[in-house]
């Protein structure tokens, strides 16, 4: 299978609705994970002095606060996961007639049924990370069943005459919820009856524990434990907590056995203890993700990924990695499955061999799982050899993760560029209606891209935008001017479509600042433009109709004029988006003031519409540019040719210059000449180019 086939397969896996739903849900959980992670750190910080302090300070109120936050975040994590998975799933699968609230409620009820909400001692041990597997099942399956039943009952629309919409909406949720919850109640009842267990959740725990019931507690049992724990984590299930009974039964006794041997004057003999896994295998958390963190910070070129790494660094020092696992995400990420499973197994094997060969002392000291890397190895073994072993494992893990980080970066880049291409296609198709569309207020992938670009543009436009210049030629071959055109070369998406830049700046509230920067850049480039095209070259700079009438812009232009007079410089203000220009006394006053400074005025995209013609009656403009659609369509539509002829005759009578844009071949140039237009701009002559600085 070639790389293209691999990419297609990976993309198909990622595009599966169930996987996308789980991953989106995990991203939604990040704020809760961050809050819970810091509460855990402050609750279990590995210092006896600190633990004594928080237990006694203000009668233990600090410790109580951390416990409450921990219980409300990680203690309820599976509940939140159920709701988030359901919400994500219905957003992909349902139509507008399906009431999404009902699906989320159904999933929540189903979850509480399967984890044993009826038990007398029901608590956070059943709603926390241990039940993530149940949360994923109920979030997806209950939502799927609810959607099916909703479509059935939609055909029998239920409503009460005279009731408000909210009540009728409730009626349409009622029966789908009932018929969704019943199968889960029956399933849980069957589990209780057949297996004599408390709930479906306990059946899952029993199944996992039975996998370890045979054979002695040696290398292979520990190897399988690490593998199964990592596999569970990869599917969004808290492997360590799910296998906690296994840990208690087979690995907890090892430390006590070693301590008893030392107390009796004998040598310790047990390699596998809970501390062995915590210190040498689960460094930074499941998947030995401290290695992943270092690999990201060293090898990743993704700014967002490095930002995530920096945010996850502090909790991961204390082996709390939910932010990294769920935020990257590792969960259900086909690119990361190999290193995520391989690195812990390598660390396990290397560590087992090191202790077996006697290179590192066996573990005889209890160590809290939040003890930082390197410190934990020393504390557990009482030797610096333990820290060295951790360091060796980290180096090996980083080397394994590194190439997959590069693959992930490449795949992310390709996905981002593909999404941007679809976004630009959408923008161009709806460009005529963009005045009525708020891109940054959309709640879809287009809105995400728009918000990202808007934020980046606002932060960097003063440094990253540049001006390109497209020359304008007379029919006789003389260069008579240039138009300055905005360019933004984005590090990921490449050259951003200029109208999109203007749109984002307008929505972001910094269009005036951007256009002022455009003028500053264009005027700074003017000496080089004159060197390239001649001393008499006209420089045209675009300004939107909303900006040109603003007093701020007028004051800005007066400031520029006071620094170096515009008079005699052959500089033209080209008004774009003139449909937004309200032609009242204020506007006329602004335009007259600009002309009084010695500036030329031009109208972009001129046609024979009422709005365009309206601008000519006061004789304020010096130049008009034909609407590009007229030039492109003059061979397909006879009306386009007649409009061009009418405009050129009108302009000639009024003493105005006419420039045709989008002139791409000699045939167009000759045809336009026949229609009375002798000034041209387009690829026939030159694309827009940057200035050459000598």
Phi and psi in degrees as a GROMACS rama.xvg file:
@    title "Ramachandran Plot"
@    xaxis  label "Phi"
@    yaxis  label "Psi"
@TYPE xy
-84.8548  175.776  UNK-2
-63.2639  -31.683  UNK-3
-65.8086  -40.8056  UNK-4
-65.028  -40.1807  UNK-5
-59.4606  -44.8951  UNK-6
-62.2978  -42.4469  UNK-7
-63.153  -43.1123  UNK-8
-65.244  -44.4548  UNK-9
-61.3081  -40.5462  UNK-10
-66.4271  -38.2142  UNK-11
-64.6604  -39.6777  UNK-12
-62.5622  -46.2265  UNK-13
-66.0859  -28.9636  UNK-14
-82.4231  -8.416  UNK-15
-59.1544  133.025  UNK-16
-60.4437  -40.0649  UNK-17
-62.9515  -43.085  UNK-18
-67.2137  -43.4339  UNK-19
-62.9487  -36.4983  UNK-20
-65.2707  -45.1862  UNK-21
-64.4396  -44.1071  UNK-22
-66.7054  -40.428  UNK-23
-63.7862  -38.3662  UNK-24
-63.8579  -40.4164  UNK-25
-64.5173  -37.6409  UNK-26
-64.9933  -41.2301  UNK-27
-61.0256  -26.5547  UNK-28
-81.3503  -8.06494  UNK-29
-55.5798  -44.4772  UNK-30
-57.8438  -40.1916  UNK-31
-67.1002  -39.6146  UNK-32
-64.4939  -41.5649  UNK-33
-63.1579  -47.6013  UNK-34
-60.5617  -45.7578  UNK-35
-65.6824  -37.2735  UNK-36
-62.2224  -44.5773  UNK-37
-69.4914  -34.0721  UNK-38
-63.7164  -40.2046  UNK-39
-63.0777  -43.8831  UNK-40
-59.5603  -48.0115  UNK-41
-71.9023  -24.4555  UNK-42
-78.2476  -38.7102  UNK-43
-115.004  23.119  UNK-44
-53.5663  126.168  UNK-45
-76.3854  70.943  UNK-46
-148.248  122.843  UNK-47
-61.0773  -40.7585  UNK-48
-63.2387  -41.537  UNK-49
-66.2185  -43.9746  UNK-50
-62.2999  -39.6323  UNK-51
-65.5286  -36.293  UNK-52
-68.1428  -49.9418  UNK-53
-69.5395  -22.9053  UNK-54
-75.7332  -22.8321  UNK-55
-113.222  -24.813  UNK-56
-62.0335  128.747  UNK-57
51.4432  43.5001  UNK-58
58.306  32.2749  UNK-59
78.9738  16.2741  UNK-60
-64.9273  -34.9906  UNK-61
-63.7607  -46.0049  UNK-62
-61.234  -39.2056  UNK-63
-64.8784  -40.0062  UNK-64
-61.1696  -45.8139  UNK-65
-63.7657  -38.6779  UNK-66
-65.943  -40.5683  UNK-67
-63.2995  -46.3394  UNK-68
-63.104  -41.3027  UNK-69
-61.2419  -44.0224  UNK-70
-66.7639  -36.3137  UNK-71
-78.5239  -16.7062  UNK-72
-106.468  -79.4497  UNK-73
-65.9931  -31.53  UNK-74
-67.324  -21.369  UNK-75
-117.183  16.7724  UNK-76
-58.7801  -40.1762  UNK-77
-68.8058  -30.4432  UNK-78
-65.3713  -48.6051  UNK-79
-61.286  -38.8083  UNK-80
-62.8099  -41.8321  UNK-81
-57.9633  -49.3312  UNK-82
-63.5069  -43.4175  UNK-83
-68.8912  -40.2347  UNK-84
-63.2323  -45.2687  UNK-85
-61.0059  -45.8286  UNK-86
-61.0472  -43.6494  UNK-87
-66.3803  -40.8427  UNK-88
-65.0737  -45.9796  UNK-89
-68.8707  -25.9917  UNK-90
-66.7006  -26.3184  UNK-91
-90.0368  -32.4447  UNK-92
-104.651  -27.2891  UNK-93
-89.0672  164.834  UNK-94
-105.825  -179.59  UNK-95
-67.3849  -16.9982  UNK-96
-85.6157  -8.63244  UNK-97
-91.1332  126.908  UNK-98
-80.8749  107.89  UNK-99
-63.4814  -31.1759  UNK-100
-59.0866  -37.3395  UNK-101
-63.4706  -39.3037  UNK-102
-64.4714  -42.4864  UNK-103
-65.9034  -41.7667  UNK-104
-64.467  -41.0786  UNK-105
-61.4961  -43.6797  UNK-106
-63.2213  -41.2794  UNK-107
-63.2138  -45.0378  UNK-108
-63.9032  -43.7695  UNK-109
-60.3799  -41.2156  UNK-110
-61.5276  -49.4214  UNK-111
-64.2191  -31.4131  UNK-112
-64.8537  -47.1097  UNK-113
-72.7706  -22.7474  UNK-114
-96.4637  2.82211  UNK-115
85.1535  51.5601  UNK-116
-65.9647  -14.6483  UNK-117
-84.8542  -6.96654  UNK-118
-70.8027  145.473  UNK-119
-63.6558  -36.2465  UNK-120
-101.854  31.2455  UNK-121
-63.6923  129.65  UNK-122
-159.008  -160.614  UNK-123
-69.2998  -15.6433  UNK-124
-66.7664  -16.8909  UNK-125
-106.647  -10.2868  UNK-126
-113.438  -2.56989  UNK-127
-88.078  -156.441  UNK-128
-59.4823  -25.0215  UNK-129
-61.5581  -23.5969  UNK-130
-103.966  18.9878  UNK-131
-61.3412  -35.4257  UNK-132
-61.9152  -45.3249  UNK-133
-64.3381  -38.6822  UNK-134
-60.9403  -43.9585  UNK-135
-65.8375  -43.3774  UNK-136
-60.0394  -51.2835  UNK-137
-70.3295  -36.6066  UNK-138
-59.908  -40.3789  UNK-139
-86.069  -51.6514  UNK-140
-66.3333  -44.1512  UNK-141
-64.8657  -38.0345  UNK-142
-65.9667  -40.7002  UNK-143
-62.4149  -45.5511  UNK-144
-64.2189  -42.1907  UNK-145
-60.4123  -43.422  UNK-146
-61.0242  -42.2112  UNK-147
-61.1782  -47.2952  UNK-148
-68.0522  -33.5757  UNK-149
-61.8389  -39.7067  UNK-150
-69.1344  -31.3421  UNK-151
-67.8541  -48.1839  UNK-152
-78.7646  -14.3673  UNK-153
-63.1517  -32.1555  UNK-154
-71.4057  -16.6273  UNK-155
-119.351  64.1161  UNK-156
-56.4656  125.638  UNK-157
-103.734  132.08  UNK-158
-158.114  159.606  UNK-159
-115.154  122.897  UNK-160
-61.0071  130.702  UNK-161
91.3211  -13.8143  UNK-162
-80.8194  157.214  UNK-163
-77.1762  172.857  UNK-164
-63.8829  -35.1371  UNK-165
-63.721  -41.2653  UNK-166
-66.3583  -44.4372  UNK-167
-64.0985  -33.511  UNK-168
-64.755  -39.3378  UNK-169
-62.6471  -40.933  UNK-170
-59.7299  -37.8979  UNK-171
-76.6556  -12.0545  UNK-172
-91.751  -26.0398  UNK-173
-58.3984  -58.7954  UNK-174
-68.0378  -39.2013  UNK-175
-59.153  -37.9973  UNK-176
-64.6122  -46.0327  UNK-177
-59.1275  -49.6124  UNK-178
-73.7584  -16.4322  UNK-179
-80.2507  -41.1229  UNK-180
-73.698  -34.3565  UNK-181
-53.9334  -47.6013  UNK-182
-59.239  -35.8416  UNK-183
-70.764  -37.5204  UNK-184
-64.3722  -41.8502  UNK-185
-65.2298  -41.766  UNK-186
-60.6547  -46.1174  UNK-187
-64.3249  -39.3932  UNK-188
-63.92  -40.4728  UNK-189
-63.3457  -41.8083  UNK-190
-61.9257  -44.3822  UNK-191
-62.9629  -41.3283  UNK-192
-73.2287  -46.7181  UNK-193
-76.7319  -43.4739  UNK-194
-102.333  -3.6494  UNK-195
56.2994  46.3379  UNK-196
-114.096  172.343  UNK-197
-79.9517  -30.1699  UNK-198
-167.35  173.038  UNK-199
-60.1668  -36.5432  UNK-200
-58.5712  -39.6727  UNK-201
-68.7012  -29.1562  UNK-202
-64.4104  -41.6152  UNK-203
-61.9375  -44.8603  UNK-204
-62.5032  -38.6384  UNK-205
-65.3011  -40.8924  UNK-206
-61.5104  -45.3526  UNK-207
-64.5468  -40.5952  UNK-208
-66.3655  -35.3468  UNK-209
-65.8831  -22.3783  UNK-210
-66.7771  -18.3367  UNK-211
-110.601  9.68202  UNK-212
-73.6106  -23.3255  UNK-213
-102.754  153.406  UNK-214
85.0521  161.36  UNK-215
-81.7276  162.075  UNK-216
-82.5111  91.827  UNK-217
-136.648  -156.095  UNK-218
-56.4663  -47.8748  UNK-219
-71.2836  -34.4492  UNK-220
-66.8082  -41.6934  UNK-221
-65.7009  -38.8288  UNK-222
-61.4019  -45.1371  UNK-223
-66.9368  -36.1221  UNK-224
-60.8031  -46.5885  UNK-225
-63.9315  -43.1684  UNK-226
-62.8379  -48.8736  UNK-227
-65.4184  -40.4713  UNK-228
-60.411  -42.8159  UNK-229
-67.8768  -39.5059  UNK-230
-62.4266  -44.4483  UNK-231
-60.7576  -44.853  UNK-232
-59.3969  -40.483  UNK-233
-61.0052  -30.4483  UNK-234
-93.9952  16.6442  UNK-235
84.4809  12.7298  UNK-236
-106.852  130.387  UNK-237
-66.4122  94.5864  UNK-238
-59.7997  -43.7701  UNK-239
-62.6281  -43.0278  UNK-240
-75.7417  -35.9564  UNK-241
-62.6831  -35.8103  UNK-242
-99.9481  21.5847  UNK-243
-62.6396  -37.4138  UNK-244
-63.3363  -37.0373  UNK-245
-64.2194  -44.517  UNK-246
-59.6193  -44.7216  UNK-247
-64.5993  -39.0277  UNK-248
-75.3041  -36.9617  UNK-249
-114.474  -24.182  UNK-250
-117.748  -26.5822  UNK-251
-60.3733  -41.2889  UNK-252
-63.3161  -18.4525  UNK-253
-61.3754  -41.8619  UNK-254
-65.028  -44.3811  UNK-255
-61.8586  -39.2582  UNK-256
-62.914  -42.5754  UNK-257
-65.7576  -41.6566  UNK-258
-65.5125  -37.4263  UNK-259
-66.7361  -37.6243  UNK-260
-64.2774  -43.765  UNK-261
-63.6147  -41.4826  UNK-262
-63.8026  -29.5954  UNK-263
-87.3496  1.77525  UNK-264
84.5639  14.2289  UNK-265
-104.265  173.131  UNK-266
-87.0285  139.659  UNK-267
-65.0091  149.384  UNK-268
-127.285  -14.324  UNK-269
-91.5945  126.007  UNK-270
-86.1137  -45.2922  UNK-271
-87.9889  112.087  UNK-272
-132.945  169.284  UNK-273
-58.9916  -40.2113  UNK-274
-64.3014  -31.3749  UNK-275
-58.838  -46.5829  UNK-276
-70.0337  -43.3264  UNK-277
-63.6806  -41.3199  UNK-278
-88.3826  -36.1167  UNK-279
-111.12  -15.8513  UNK-280
-112.579  -49.8876  UNK-281
-95.1241  46.5593  UNK-282
-68.82  118.59  UNK-283
82.8477  -1.95553  UNK-284
115.825  -171.938  UNK-285
-56.5056  149.12  UNK-286
74.3198  10.4837  UNK-287
47.8367  50.9348  UNK-288
-72.102  -5.29479  UNK-289
-62.3907  -32.2189  UNK-290
-67.9389  -41.0322  UNK-291
-63.2936  -43.1145  UNK-292
-58.5899  -47.9336  UNK-293
-64.3982  -40.4316  UNK-294
-62.2238  -39.1573  UNK-295
-65.444  -47.408  UNK-296
-65.6138  -29.2228  UNK-297
-90.3308  -44.6405  UNK-298
-106.346  -22.1317  UNK-299
-73.3649  141.691  UNK-300
-103.489  0.969086  UNK-301
-84.5666  120.942  UNK-302
-64.4061  -41.7093  UNK-303
-66.3897  -36.4811  UNK-304
-68.6849  -39.9908  UNK-305
-67.4403  -35.4821  UNK-306
-62.6565  -43.229  UNK-307
-60.8266  -43.2998  UNK-308
-59.7557  -43.6825  UNK-309
-64.6195  -39.743  UNK-310
-66.2567  -32.4567  UNK-311
-86.2412  -9.77497  UNK-312
-60.3671  -50.4008  UNK-313
-60.3579  -52.4543  UNK-314
-63.7152  -30.9012  UNK-315
-73.3123  -23.0792  UNK-316
-57.4719  -30.6972  UNK-317
-103.778  21.9061  UNK-318
66.4019  30.1445  UNK-319
-110.78  105.884  UNK-320
-118.567  13.0784  UNK-321
-57.2233  -36.3792  UNK-322
-61.6707  -41.926  UNK-323
-71.0524  -46.0824  UNK-324
-64.1433  -43.5413  UNK-325
-88.0959  -26.6043  UNK-326
-85.3022  -29.8998  UNK-327
-60.3831  -47.907  UNK-328
-93.3313  155.522  UNK-329
-85.5838  -34.9596  UNK-330
-55.1193  124.487  UNK-331
56.1215  28.2755  UNK-332
-99.1896  106.367  UNK-333
-60.5084  -26.5403  UNK-334
-68.692  -33.5348  UNK-335
-94.2744  -3.92709  UNK-336
-62.8854  -40.7905  UNK-337
-65.2057  -54.7103  UNK-338
-67.2669  -33.1218  UNK-339
-64.9747  -33.6771  UNK-340
-86.2577  -34.1321  UNK-341
-75.7112  -44.7581  UNK-342
-59.4097  -47.2779  UNK-343
-61.0617  -36.7659  UNK-344
-67.5978  -38.0799  UNK-345
-65.3487  -44.9579  UNK-346
-61.4832  -41.052  UNK-347
-61.6427  -47.9186  UNK-348
-65.9955  -44.1988  UNK-349
-62.3863  -44.0747  UNK-350
-68.1086  -41.9096  UNK-351
-60.1034  -44.3917  UNK-352
-64.4157  -41.631  UNK-353
-62.2224  -41.5383  UNK-354
-74.6226  -37.6381  UNK-355
-64.0379  -39.3657  UNK-356
-80.3112  -7.7625  UNK-357
84.0399  9.65665  UNK-358
-70.0085  -28.8225  UNK-359
-126.894  133.575  UNK-360
-60.0787  149.409  UNK-361
-67.3072  158.141  UNK-362
-79.3476  127.014  UNK-363
-128.936  -1.3203  UNK-364
-119.598  139.992  UNK-365
-76.2649  134.459  UNK-366
-131.385  131.099  UNK-367
-65.9675  142.81  UNK-368
-66.3259  -15.9393  UNK-369
-88.7128  3.88777  UNK-370
-66.0398  128.884  UNK-371
-60.2335  155.303  UNK-372
-58.3199  149.533  UNK-373
78.2479  -46.8562  UNK-374
-68.393  -40.2901  UNK-375
-63.4951  -41.6767  UNK-376
-62.2027  -39.7743  UNK-377
-68.7204  -45.8692  UNK-378
-64.6407  -38.3063  UNK-379
-69.8328  -39.7447  UNK-380
-100.694  -14.9229  UNK-381
70.7984  20.7237  UNK-382
-145.103  146.892  UNK-383
-66.155  -17.0676  UNK-384
-60.9403  -31.0792  UNK-385
-64.5685  -40.3838  UNK-386
-67.5459  -39.7291  UNK-387
-62.9593  -40.7178  UNK-388
-61.4544  -42.5941  UNK-389
-60.3655  -42.1572  UNK-390
-63.4277  -41.5154  UNK-391
-61.0764  -45.5566  UNK-392
-61.2431  -39.3887  UNK-393
-63.3646  -45.3467  UNK-394
-60.586  -46.1019  UNK-395
-60.7544  -45.0679  UNK-396
-63.2233  -41.4062  UNK-397
-61.9588  -42.5198  UNK-398
-64.0433  -33.8732  UNK-399
-73.7143  -42.641  UNK-400
-70.5121  -31.4711  UNK-401
-53.1973  -52.2765  UNK-402
-63.9867  -29.6883  UNK-403
-75.2811  -28.4976  UNK-404
-64.4169  -40.9563  UNK-405
-64.4648  -41.6631  UNK-406
-61.8564  -43.2854  UNK-407
-63.7176  -41.1549  UNK-408
-59.0984  -46.564  UNK-409
-63.4959  -44.7744  UNK-410
-64.8422  -41.8294  UNK-411
-61.2158  -42.1614  UNK-412
-61.5054  -44.7592  UNK-413
-63.9942  -41.919  UNK-414
-64.9449  -40.6013  UNK-415
-64.6042  -42.608  UNK-416
-67.4561  -36.9421  UNK-417
-64.6582  -44.0024  UNK-418
-62.5964  -39.5261  UNK-419
-65.151  -39.3994  UNK-420
-60.6671  -43.1118  UNK-421
-64.9175  -38.2436  UNK-422
-63.5585  -45.4531  UNK-423
-65.6683  -38.1389  UNK-424
-61.4045  -43.0998  UNK-425
-61.5129  -43.9975  UNK-426
-61.6564  -46.1578  UNK-427
-67.0965  -37.3584  UNK-428
-66.1926  -28.8876  UNK-429
-112.563  18.7737  UNK-430
-60.6523  -34.0985  UNK-431
-67.626  -22.6995  UNK-432
-106.551  10.1731  UNK-433
-63.1019  -22.0539  UNK-434
-62.2854  -25.8822  UNK-435
-99.8054  3.34445  UNK-436
-116.48  127.27  UNK-437
-99.8235  100.457  UNK-438
-62.4777  -42.0932  UNK-439
-75.8996  -4.55003  UNK-440
-104.74  3.95001  UNK-441
-76.583  146.847  UNK-442
-109.688  50.7799  UNK-443
-140.772  -171.34  UNK-444
-62.8039  -33.1618  UNK-445
-64.41  -41.7071  UNK-446
-63.9042  -37.5053  UNK-447
-63.0458  -44.7102  UNK-448
-64.9357  -43.2517  UNK-449
-61.2364  -44.3516  UNK-450
-65.027  -40.2532  UNK-451
-62.2773  -48.6177  UNK-452
-66.176  -39.8486  UNK-453
-61.9157  -43.5291  UNK-454
-63.9853  -45.1777  UNK-455
-65.854  -40.1773  UNK-456
-63.254  -43.5908  UNK-457
-62.2514  -36.2865  UNK-458
-79.0362  -25.8005  UNK-459
-125.224  1.19391  UNK-460
-61.4116  -31.943  UNK-461
-67.6329  -21.0563  UNK-462
-106.942  -30.9056  UNK-463
-102.689  -22.142  UNK-464
-76.9265  142.448  UNK-465
-133.595  165.995  UNK-466
-111.554  133.96  UNK-467
-107.957  159.827  UNK-468
-131.654  125.329  UNK-469
-108.401  120.898  UNK-470
-72.1732  155.722  UNK-471
-121.036  133.567  UNK-472
-122.49  148.557  UNK-473
-82.9849  160.431  UNK-474
-58.3124  -30.1698  UNK-475
-81.0847  1.12647  UNK-476
101.877  -4.79179  UNK-477
-77.7939  138.701  UNK-478
-81.2525  118.457  UNK-479
-106.714  -9.55572  UNK-480
179.387  175.256  UNK-481
-138.179  151.331  UNK-482
-108.885  128.695  UNK-483
-81.967  130.862  UNK-484
-124.506  134.004  UNK-485
-72.0508  136.992  UNK-486
-136.978  137.677  UNK-487
-133.593  110.947  UNK-488
-92.1742  98.487  UNK-489
-75.974  140.268  UNK-490
-63.3771  -22.3235  UNK-491
-106.899  -47.873  UNK-492
-91.82  -6.62319  UNK-493
78.201  -151.736  UNK-494
-66.992  121.411  UNK-495
-82.2795  137.929  UNK-496
-56.983  118.577  UNK-497
-53.9667  -44.5713  UNK-498
-59.3528  -29.7897  UNK-499
-67.406  -37.5245  UNK-500
-59.3216  -46.9097  UNK-501
-63.1491  -42.2085  UNK-502
-61.6828  -45.5599  UNK-503
-66.0186  -39.6332  UNK-504
-63.8709  -38.5238  UNK-505
-65.0853  -44.5008  UNK-506
-68.9968  -31.2696  UNK-507
-81.8627  -6.80997  UNK-508
79.2993  21.4811  UNK-509
-130.826  28.2339  UNK-510
-63.4995  -42.7712  UNK-511
-61.596  -43.5957  UNK-512
-62.4504  -40.6553  UNK-513
-63.4085  -44.6799  UNK-514
-69.8736  -30.6829  UNK-515
-64.771  -40.6237  UNK-516
-64.7424  -36.4882  UNK-517
-59.8483  -45.0181  UNK-518
-64.2109  -42.5407  UNK-519
-61.7205  -43.2689  UNK-520
-65.6505  -43.2241  UNK-521
-64.0079  -42.9835  UNK-522
-68.171  -33.5596  UNK-523
-67.4315  -31.3652  UNK-524
-82.4187  -14.5166  UNK-525
-54.9601  -43.063  UNK-526
-57.9085  -36.7368  UNK-527
-74.4377  -33.2033  UNK-528
-62.1628  -43.7765  UNK-529
-65.5625  -34.5524  UNK-530
-65.0239  -37.0897  UNK-531
-76.77  -38.9983  UNK-532
-118.743  -6.54255  UNK-533
116.502  153.889  UNK-534
-66.7934  -25.1008  UNK-535
-94.1733  10.7531  UNK-536
-68.1359  129.943  UNK-537
-80.1846  134.42  UNK-538
-107.189  116.013  UNK-539
-102.545  132.58  UNK-540
-125.827  131.535  UNK-541
-80.296  144.527  UNK-542
-141.201  134.928  UNK-543
-73.8915  156.457  UNK-544
-62.233  -29.8989  UNK-545
-74.0733  -32.971  UNK-546
-79.2673  -39.2964  UNK-547
-63.6381  -27.1819  UNK-548
-91.1144  -1.6212  UNK-549
-80.1652  137.876  UNK-550
-62.8592  -29.8856  UNK-551
-60.7686  -44.253  UNK-552
-66.1219  -39.3776  UNK-553
-62.8104  -42.351  UNK-554
-65.6087  -36.3501  UNK-555
-62.7125  -43.5998  UNK-556
-67.2984  -36.2073  UNK-557
-63.9242  -38.1779  UNK-558
-63.8529  -44.1526  UNK-559
-62.9424  -40.5665  UNK-560
-64.6397  -35.6738  UNK-561
-70.2473  -28.0771  UNK-562
-77.2965  -39.8554  UNK-563
-155.134  114.87  UNK-564
-59.1484  138.476  UNK-565
-75.6677  -20.2347  UNK-566
-57.307  128.948  UNK-567
76.2196  6.06928  UNK-568
-94.2358  -5.68073  UNK-569
58.9952  50.1768  UNK-570
-109.484  133.537  UNK-571
-118.303  133.6  UNK-572
-93.4464  115.012  UNK-573
-103.277  114.66  UNK-574
-85.3114  118.216  UNK-575
-103.769  165.529  UNK-576
49.5338  48.101  UNK-577
-67.3996  -11.5332  UNK-578
-63.5428  -24.306  UNK-579
-85.4218  -1.07492  UNK-580
-87.2988  113.518  UNK-581
-85.1462  116.423  UNK-582
-88.8282  75.3104  UNK-583
-112.89  -173.95  UNK-584
-60.8704  -36.1142  UNK-585
-62.7158  -45.9727  UNK-586
-63.5118  -45.1823  UNK-587
-60.5144  -39.1003  UNK-588
-63.3388  -42.0411  UNK-589
-63.5448  -45.8833  UNK-590
-64.3563  -39.5739  UNK-591
-64.3837  -37.6337  UNK-592
-63.298  -42.5144  UNK-593
-64.001  -42.1058  UNK-594
-64.2859  -34.5998  UNK-595
-65.361  -21.5604  UNK-596
-79.5018  -6.87995  UNK-597
97.0644  12.0942  UNK-598
-87.7119  146.338  UNK-599
-88.0098  154.303  UNK-600
-122.433  137.024  UNK-601
-133.562  150.575  UNK-602
-107.761  126.836  UNK-603
-88.8466  152.648  UNK-604
52.1513  52.9091  UNK-605
-80.6637  136.991  UNK-606
-136.747  -167.715  UNK-607
-96.0123  16.9781  UNK-608
-68.596  164.274  UNK-609
-59.9794  -39.9913  UNK-610
-62.6601  -46.0483  UNK-611
-65.3565  -46.8882  UNK-612
-60.9789  -34.0519  UNK-613
-58.2541  -31.7937  UNK-614
-74.008  -13.4797  UNK-615
-89.7441  -16.5905  UNK-616
-69.1015  -24.1176  UNK-617
-96.961  4.78552  UNK-618
56.3337  42.3449  UNK-619
-92.6578  -26.6513  UNK-620
-96.4691  150.785  UNK-621
-105.253  -20.0384  UNK-622
-151.525  142.006  UNK-623
-125.56  143.564  UNK-624
-111.921  126.566  UNK-625
-61.1313  140.63  UNK-626
-55.7884  128.946  UNK-627
-57.8337  -30.7056  UNK-628
-65.9189  -27.6576  UNK-629
-68.1854  -43.4348  UNK-630
-67.7023  -44.4331  UNK-631
-67.8199  -27.1257  UNK-632
-104.25  11.5942  UNK-633
-72.5766  -15.4493  UNK-634
-94.9593  -15.3604  UNK-635
-99.8387  -23.6944  UNK-636
-131.234  120.987  UNK-637
-63.5311  -32.2602  UNK-638
-61.014  -35.7656  UNK-639
-61.4844  -42.5709  UNK-640
-65.1767  -41.1627  UNK-641
-67.025  -37.502  UNK-642
-65.9844  -42.1557  UNK-643
-60.7523  -44.6248  UNK-644
-61.6129  -42.9126  UNK-645
-64.1037  -41.1672  UNK-646
-65.4007  -44.104  UNK-647
-64.5861  -38.2694  UNK-648
-66.8452  -43.0416  UNK-649
-62.327  -44.5572  UNK-650
-63.7196  -38.8641  UNK-651
-63.5262  -40.7187  UNK-652
-67.1042  -31.8149  UNK-653
-92.6941  -1.92809  UNK-654
74.5131  32.5063  UNK-655
-105.173  148.234  UNK-656
-85.2985  148.899  UNK-657
-125.471  127.064  UNK-658
-116.658  134.004  UNK-659
-100.847  125.412  UNK-660
-93.0764  171.714  UNK-661
60.6258  34.1163  UNK-662
-85.0177  111.576  UNK-663
-116.474  -7.4873  UNK-664
-150.601  165.702  UNK-665
-64.8661  -32.8505  UNK-666
-61.5405  -43.3938  UNK-667
-62.5343  -43.4081  UNK-668
-59.5268  -46.1082  UNK-669
-67.1256  -39.1939  UNK-670
-64.343  -44.1995  UNK-671
-63.1628  -37.1987  UNK-672
-61.0362  -40.8299  UNK-673
-64.1003  -30.0174  UNK-674
-86.6377  0.901925  UNK-675
98.0529  9.75378  UNK-676
-106.709  120.241  UNK-677
-117.558  8.20329  UNK-678
-118.564  132.556  UNK-679
-136.817  154.39  UNK-680
-146.387  131.03  UNK-681
162.007  -178.13  UNK-682
-68.9487  -16.0649  UNK-683
-58.3091  -33.3759  UNK-684
-101.582  -48.0679  UNK-685
-175.217  146.257  UNK-686
-76.389  169.923  UNK-687
-69.055  133.285  UNK-688
-131.979  153.764  UNK-689
-74.7605  161.047  UNK-690
-73.7596  152.662  UNK-691
-97.6688  115.12  UNK-692
-91.4636  115.841  UNK-693
